[in-house]
Amino acid sequence: MIQIEGLAGLPEVVAGDDIAELITSAAKLADGDILVVTSKIVSKAEGRMRPGDNRVEAVAAETERVVARRGEMVIAQTRHGFVMAAAGVDASNTPFGTVLLLPEDPDASARRIRQGIRERQGVRVGVIVSDTFGRPWRHGLTDVAIGAAGVRPVADFRGREDSYGNPLSVTVTALIDEIAAAAELAKGKLDGVPVALVRGLADLVTEAEGPGAAALVRPADEDLFRYGSADVVFARRTVREFSDAPVDPAAVRRAVAAAVAAPAPHHTTPWRFVLVESPQARTTLLDAMRAAWTEDLRSDGFTEDAIARRLRRGDVLRNAPYLAVPCLVMDGSHTYRDARRNAAEREMFVVAAGAGVQNFLVQLAVEGLGSAWVSSTMFCRDVVREVLDLPPAWDPMGAVAIGHAAAPPRDRPPRDALDYLIIR
């Protein structure tokens, strides 16, 4: 039997209060008990209260990245790794004119409370620090664990079989989230009961502190929904060093589908993509391009050392596990009597080709792939057409190196949009 009861009668928590002292003064605990503590009182005790008129600044300060924004509502990732409304900055159950930030380190907070209870009553308990989260695709809020100590966070059933003999390959149950949600039924949002005592789950209480709620934060490379509407464009980063992990051709084809959704003049489709999936084809292409570049640079009077340095810029293409060559075609373009209008017509198509490549690069990032768009093929278009056996009308517009990033890309230098616009 599982029993959950709220610990009523706790005083209003203020900065400097000892949560363990408040809990042990209100209840006699036993080995195997689990305490679920609302994060708000932890934040209050740790002095995480801020003036409410600074809420916008508080949200910005607590935000690692904005995932989505609609009007004044912001869904943000905190530095803890949580994705939640307003980066966890909350104005409920706090004095008027103030807001509360999440605890600085909720797992550490849980460990301190657990240790304080052990010192006062000599019992081995588990502690969960909970907070309220919204959920994608579902109405309503529920409590989840943002910190934990002495509680097994997950039950991993992978490798086992269900009652019908079917193998389980993805089933990992978030135990501390389930406990946090159940405990909220006993605490209540408006009842002034910030702590719940859970009994009957002693098998989940551990001697060691354990990995905490941090174990439930999904790593970025495993998150299929990492990029929200606010930062999907910024997901595209130039990656020049790749791991040996293979590239899924289907992911590249999905990126091509995104590319051909770009705008284009005259209802045309000016994009074509050559996917160089054969290592032999890639080597043949890059060797031929290298020979053409070398000949051009020598004819321009470059020294052998200077030529070698410039050729090294193409190493990103040679080291990438996958290569794509975007091409421009002028099918559907208009021909005019004067050169000025014909030049403008081509520029429109070149801009459309760039829009298609941008869509391609962004979708690759959404697929978890790194890329680098290199202009190299534009300097030896005839060679590229010959090696890849392309139609004469296909105009190679650079090459895209594709693969899994060997390391996280470096941060972009800060840019202020105001430096790049003028208002009339």
C-alpha positions as CSV (number, residue, x, y, z in Angstrom):
1,M,0.0,0.0,0.0
2,I,1.2,3.5,-0.9
3,Q,0.2,6.3,1.5
4,I,0.6,10.0,0.7
5,E,-0.3,12.8,3.2
6,G,0.4,16.5,3.2
7,L,2.4,17.9,6.1
8,A,0.0,20.6,7.2
9,G,0.9,23.4,9.6
10,L,4.3,24.4,8.3
11,P,5.1,28.1,8.8
12,E,5.6,30.5,6.0
13,V,9.2,30.0,4.8
14,V,11.6,32.9,4.6
15,A,15.2,33.3,3.6
16,G,17.6,31.4,5.8
17,D,15.0,28.8,7.1
18,D,16.1,25.2,7.5
19,I,13.7,23.0,5.5
20,A,14.9,19.9,7.3
21,E,14.2,21.5,10.7
22,L,10.7,22.5,9.6
23,I,9.9,19.0,8.3
24,T,11.3,17.1,11.3
25,S,9.4,19.4,13.7
26,A,6.1,18.5,11.9
27,A,6.5,14.8,11.5
28,K,8.1,11.7,13.0
29,L,9.8,10.0,10.0
30,A,10.8,6.4,9.4
31,D,13.4,4.6,7.2
32,G,12.1,4.4,3.7
33,D,9.9,7.5,3.8
34,I,10.0,9.9,0.8
35,L,9.5,13.6,1.3
36,V,8.3,15.6,-1.7
37,V,9.1,19.3,-1.2
38,T,7.7,22.0,-3.4
39,S,10.5,23.9,-5.0
40,K,9.0,27.3,-4.0
41,I,9.8,26.9,-0.3
42,V,13.3,25.7,-1.2
43,S,13.8,28.8,-3.3
44,K,12.4,31.0,-0.5
45,A,14.8,29.4,2.1
46,E,17.7,29.8,-0.3
47,G,17.0,33.5,-0.9
48,R,15.9,33.1,-4.5
49,M,13.2,35.8,-4.3
50,R,13.4,38.8,-6.6
51,P,11.4,42.0,-7.0
52,G,8.5,41.3,-9.4
53,D,9.1,44.4,-11.5
54,N,12.2,42.7,-12.7
55,R,10.5,39.6,-14.0
56,V,11.5,40.1,-17.6
57,E,15.1,40.5,-16.6
58,A,14.8,37.5,-14.2
59,V,13.5,35.3,-17.0
60,A,16.3,36.5,-19.3
61,A,18.9,35.8,-16.7
62,E,17.6,32.3,-16.0
63,T,17.3,31.4,-19.7
64,E,19.9,29.3,-21.4
65,R,18.0,29.4,-24.7
66,V,14.5,30.4,-25.8
67,V,12.7,27.4,-27.3
68,A,9.4,29.1,-28.2
69,R,7.8,32.5,-27.7
70,R,4.2,33.6,-28.3
71,G,3.3,37.1,-27.1
72,E,4.5,37.4,-23.5
73,M,4.7,33.7,-23.0
74,V,8.3,32.3,-23.2
75,I,9.2,28.6,-23.1
76,A,12.9,28.5,-22.2
77,Q,15.6,26.1,-21.3
78,T,17.3,26.8,-18.0
79,R,20.9,26.3,-17.2
80,H,19.8,23.1,-15.3
81,G,18.6,21.7,-18.6
82,F,14.8,22.0,-17.8
83,V,12.5,23.3,-20.6
84,M,9.7,25.2,-19.0
85,A,7.6,28.3,-19.0
86,A,9.4,31.5,-18.1
87,A,12.5,29.6,-17.3
88,G,10.9,28.6,-14.0
89,V,10.4,32.2,-12.8
90,D,7.2,32.1,-10.8
91,A,4.9,34.8,-9.3
92,S,2.5,32.5,-7.5
93,N,2.6,31.6,-3.8
94,T,5.0,34.5,-3.2
95,P,4.4,37.9,-1.8
96,F,2.8,40.4,-4.1
97,G,5.4,42.3,-6.2
98,T,8.0,39.5,-6.0
99,V,8.9,36.5,-8.1
100,L,10.8,33.3,-7.3
101,L,13.6,31.7,-9.2
102,L,14.3,28.0,-9.2
103,P,16.8,26.7,-6.7
104,E,20.4,27.2,-7.9
105,D,21.0,23.4,-7.8
106,P,17.9,21.4,-6.9
107,D,19.7,18.1,-6.5
108,A,22.1,19.8,-4.0
109,S,19.1,21.2,-2.2
110,A,17.5,17.8,-1.9
111,R,20.8,16.3,-0.6
112,R,21.0,19.1,2.1
113,I,17.4,18.4,3.2
114,R,18.0,14.7,3.3
115,Q,21.2,15.1,5.4
116,G,19.5,17.4,7.8
117,I,16.7,14.9,8.4
118,R,19.2,12.2,9.0
119,E,21.1,14.3,11.5
120,R,17.9,15.2,13.4
121,Q,16.0,11.9,13.4
122,G,18.6,9.3,12.3
123,V,16.5,8.0,9.5
124,R,17.2,7.1,5.9
125,V,14.7,8.9,3.7
126,G,14.4,10.0,0.1
127,V,13.8,13.6,-0.9
128,I,12.3,15.0,-4.1
129,V,12.1,18.7,-4.9
130,S,9.1,19.2,-7.3
131,D,7.9,21.9,-9.6
132,T,5.0,22.3,-12.0
133,F,5.6,21.8,-15.7
134,G,3.3,22.2,-18.7
135,R,3.5,19.4,-21.3
136,P,3.7,19.5,-25.1
137,W,0.5,18.3,-26.8
138,R,-1.5,18.1,-23.6
139,H,-3.6,20.6,-21.7
140,G,-3.0,21.0,-17.9
141,L,0.0,21.1,-15.6
142,T,1.6,18.4,-13.5
143,D,4.4,18.3,-10.9
144,V,7.7,16.7,-11.8
145,A,11.0,16.2,-10.0
146,I,13.6,18.9,-10.5
147,G,15.8,17.6,-7.7
148,A,16.2,14.4,-5.8
149,A,18.5,12.6,-3.3
150,G,18.4,9.1,-2.0
151,V,15.7,8.0,-4.4
152,R,16.1,5.8,-7.5
153,P,15.1,8.1,-10.3
154,V,14.1,5.6,-13.0
155,A,13.1,2.0,-13.5
156,D,14.8,0.7,-16.6
157,F,12.8,-2.2,-18.2
158,R,14.8,-2.4,-21.4
159,G,15.9,-6.0,-22.2
160,R,13.0,-7.5,-20.3
161,E,9.8,-9.0,-21.6
162,D,6.2,-8.1,-21.1
163,S,3.5,-10.6,-20.1
164,Y,3.0,-11.6,-23.7
165,G,6.7,-12.2,-24.2
166,N,7.4,-9.1,-26.2
167,P,10.8,-7.6,-25.7
168,L,11.0,-4.2,-24.1
169,S,13.5,-1.9,-25.8
170,V,12.6,1.7,-24.9
171,T,10.6,1.5,-21.6
172,V,12.3,3.6,-18.9
173,T,9.9,4.8,-16.2
174,A,10.5,8.2,-14.5
175,L,9.8,7.1,-11.0
176,I,10.6,10.4,-9.3
177,D,8.3,12.2,-11.7
178,E,5.5,9.8,-10.9
179,I,6.0,10.3,-7.2
180,A,6.1,14.1,-7.5
181,A,2.8,14.1,-9.5
182,A,1.1,11.8,-7.0
183,A,2.3,13.9,-4.1
184,E,0.8,17.0,-5.6
185,L,-2.6,15.5,-5.1
186,A,-2.0,15.6,-1.3
187,K,-0.4,19.0,-1.3
188,G,-2.8,21.0,-3.6
189,K,-2.0,24.2,-5.3
190,L,-4.1,26.4,-3.0
191,D,-4.0,24.5,0.3
192,G,-0.7,26.0,1.6
193,V,0.8,22.5,2.1
194,P,4.3,22.5,0.5
195,V,5.5,19.1,1.6
196,A,4.0,15.6,1.2
197,L,5.1,12.4,3.0
198,V,5.0,9.3,0.8
199,R,5.1,5.8,2.5
200,G,5.1,2.4,0.9
201,L,8.0,2.9,-1.6
202,A,10.9,2.1,0.7
203,D,12.4,-0.1,-2.0
204,L,13.1,3.0,-4.0
205,V,15.0,4.7,-1.2
206,T,18.8,4.2,-1.5
207,E,21.7,4.5,0.9
208,A,23.7,6.6,-1.6
209,E,22.5,10.1,-2.6
210,G,22.1,8.9,-6.2
211,P,22.2,10.8,-9.5
212,G,19.3,13.0,-8.7
213,A,16.8,14.5,-11.0
214,A,19.6,15.4,-13.4
215,A,19.4,11.8,-14.6
216,L,16.1,12.7,-16.2
217,V,17.3,15.6,-18.3
218,R,17.6,14.3,-21.9
219,P,20.9,15.0,-23.6
220,A,20.7,17.4,-26.5
221,D,21.8,14.7,-29.0
222,E,19.0,12.4,-28.0
223,D,16.2,15.1,-28.0
224,L,14.1,14.8,-31.1
225,F,12.3,18.1,-30.2
226,R,15.3,20.1,-29.1
227,Y,14.6,23.0,-31.5
228,G,11.6,25.1,-30.9
229,S,10.1,27.7,-33.2
230,A,12.2,30.5,-31.7
231,D,15.6,28.9,-32.3
232,V,15.3,26.5,-35.2
233,V,17.1,28.9,-37.5
234,F,19.9,29.5,-35.0
235,A,20.3,25.7,-34.8
236,R,22.3,25.9,-38.0
237,R,26.0,26.2,-37.3
238,T,29.0,25.7,-39.5
239,V,30.7,22.5,-38.4
240,R,34.2,21.7,-39.8
241,E,35.2,18.7,-37.8
242,F,33.2,15.5,-38.0
243,S,33.1,12.2,-36.1
244,D,33.2,8.8,-37.9
245,A,29.5,8.2,-37.2
246,P,27.7,7.4,-40.5
247,V,25.1,9.8,-42.0
248,D,21.6,8.5,-42.5
249,P,20.8,9.1,-46.2
250,A,17.1,9.4,-45.4
251,A,17.9,12.4,-43.1
252,V,19.7,14.2,-46.0
253,R,16.7,13.5,-48.3
254,R,14.4,15.1,-45.7
255,A,16.7,18.1,-45.8
256,V,16.3,18.2,-49.6
257,A,12.5,18.2,-49.1
258,A,12.9,21.3,-46.9
259,A,15.2,22.9,-49.4
260,V,12.7,22.7,-52.3
261,A,10.1,24.4,-50.1
262,A,12.0,27.7,-50.4
263,P,10.6,30.6,-52.4
264,A,11.5,31.0,-56.0
265,P,10.6,33.4,-58.9
266,H,8.0,32.7,-61.5
267,H,6.7,29.6,-59.7
268,T,9.9,27.8,-60.7
269,T,12.0,25.1,-59.0
270,P,15.6,26.3,-59.5
271,W,17.2,23.8,-57.2
272,R,18.9,20.5,-57.8
273,F,21.0,18.5,-55.3
274,V,23.6,15.9,-56.1
275,L,24.1,13.6,-53.1
276,V,27.6,12.2,-53.2
277,E,27.1,9.0,-51.2
278,S,29.9,6.9,-52.7
279,P,33.4,7.4,-51.1
280,Q,34.9,6.7,-54.4
281,A,32.8,9.4,-56.2
282,R,33.7,11.8,-53.4
283,T,37.4,11.1,-53.7
284,T,37.4,11.3,-57.5
285,L,35.5,14.6,-57.4
286,L,37.7,16.2,-54.7
287,D,40.9,15.1,-56.5
288,A,39.7,16.6,-59.7
289,M,38.7,19.8,-58.0
290,R,42.1,20.0,-56.2
291,A,43.9,19.6,-59.5
292,A,41.8,22.4,-61.1
293,W,42.4,24.8,-58.2
294,T,46.1,24.1,-58.2
295,E,46.4,24.9,-61.9
296,D,44.4,28.2,-61.4
297,L,46.4,29.3,-58.4
298,R,49.7,28.7,-60.2
299,S,48.5,30.6,-63.2
300,D,47.7,33.5,-60.8
301,G,51.3,33.5,-59.5
302,F,50.8,32.0,-56.0
303,T,53.7,30.2,-54.4
304,E,53.6,26.5,-53.7
305,D,53.3,27.3,-49.9
306,A,50.4,29.7,-50.5
307,I,48.7,27.1,-52.8
308,A,49.1,24.4,-50.1
309,R,47.5,26.7,-47.5
310,R,44.5,27.4,-49.7
311,L,44.0,23.8,-50.6
312,R,43.8,22.9,-46.9
313,R,40.6,24.9,-46.8
314,G,39.0,22.1,-48.7
315,D,39.9,19.5,-46.1
316,V,36.5,19.9,-44.5
317,L,35.0,18.3,-47.7
318,R,37.4,15.5,-47.8
319,N,37.0,14.6,-44.1
320,A,33.2,14.8,-44.0
321,P,31.5,11.4,-44.3
322,Y,28.9,12.8,-46.7
323,L,28.9,15.4,-49.4
324,A,26.1,17.2,-51.2
325,V,26.4,19.6,-54.2
326,P,23.6,22.0,-54.6
327,C,23.0,23.2,-58.2
328,L,21.1,26.1,-59.8
329,V,19.0,25.6,-62.9
330,M,17.5,28.5,-64.8
331,D,14.4,26.5,-66.0
332,G,11.5,28.9,-66.3
333,S,13.6,32.0,-66.3
334,H,12.7,34.9,-68.6
335,T,14.8,36.3,-71.4
336,Y,14.8,40.0,-72.0
337,R,16.1,42.3,-74.8
338,D,18.6,44.2,-72.5
339,A,21.5,42.8,-70.5
340,R,20.4,44.7,-67.3
341,R,17.1,42.9,-67.0
342,N,18.7,39.5,-67.9
343,A,21.3,40.1,-65.1
344,A,18.6,40.8,-62.6
345,E,16.7,37.7,-63.7
346,R,19.8,35.6,-62.9
347,E,20.3,37.3,-59.6
348,M,16.7,36.4,-58.6
349,F,17.4,32.7,-59.3
350,V,20.7,32.8,-57.5
351,V,18.9,34.3,-54.4
352,A,16.3,31.5,-54.7
353,A,19.1,28.9,-54.8
354,G,20.6,30.5,-51.6
355,A,17.2,30.3,-49.9
356,G,17.0,26.6,-50.8
357,V,20.5,25.9,-49.5
358,Q,19.7,27.7,-46.3
359,N,16.6,25.5,-45.8
360,F,18.7,22.5,-46.5
361,L,21.3,23.5,-43.8
362,V,18.7,24.3,-41.2
363,Q,16.9,21.0,-41.7
364,L,20.2,19.1,-41.5
365,A,20.7,20.8,-38.1
366,V,17.2,19.8,-37.0
367,E,18.1,16.2,-38.0
368,G,21.1,16.4,-35.7
369,L,23.7,16.8,-38.4
370,G,26.4,19.3,-38.7
371,S,27.3,21.0,-42.0
372,A,29.6,23.4,-43.8
373,W,28.7,25.1,-47.0
374,V,31.9,25.7,-49.0
375,S,32.0,27.7,-52.2
376,S,34.7,25.5,-53.8
377,T,32.7,24.0,-56.7
378,M,31.9,27.5,-58.1
379,F,35.6,27.9,-59.1
380,C,35.7,24.7,-61.2
381,R,32.1,24.2,-62.4
382,D,33.1,22.4,-65.6
383,V,35.2,19.9,-63.7
384,V,32.3,19.2,-61.3
385,R,29.8,18.7,-64.1
386,E,32.2,16.3,-65.9
387,V,33.1,14.2,-62.9
388,L,29.5,13.9,-61.6
389,D,28.1,13.6,-65.2
390,L,25.7,16.5,-64.7
391,P,23.6,18.2,-67.4
392,P,25.3,21.4,-68.9
393,A,22.5,23.6,-67.5
394,W,23.2,22.5,-63.9
395,D,25.3,25.2,-62.2
396,P,27.1,23.9,-59.0
397,M,26.7,26.4,-56.2
398,G,29.4,25.2,-53.8
399,A,29.4,21.9,-51.8
400,V,28.0,21.0,-48.4
401,A,30.1,18.8,-46.1
402,I,27.7,16.8,-43.8
403,G,28.3,14.7,-40.8
404,H,27.9,14.4,-37.0
405,A,29.9,17.1,-35.2
406,A,33.0,15.8,-33.5
407,A,32.6,18.5,-30.8
408,P,30.0,21.2,-30.0
409,P,30.4,24.2,-32.4
410,R,31.9,27.3,-30.9
411,D,29.6,30.1,-29.8
412,R,28.9,32.7,-32.4
413,P,30.3,36.2,-31.8
414,P,27.5,38.4,-30.5
415,R,25.7,40.4,-33.2
416,D,23.2,43.1,-32.7
417,A,20.5,43.1,-35.3
418,L,20.4,46.9,-35.1
419,D,23.8,47.1,-36.7
420,Y,22.4,45.5,-39.8
421,L,19.3,47.5,-40.5
422,I,18.2,50.9,-41.4
423,I,14.7,52.4,-41.0
424,R,13.1,54.9,-43.3
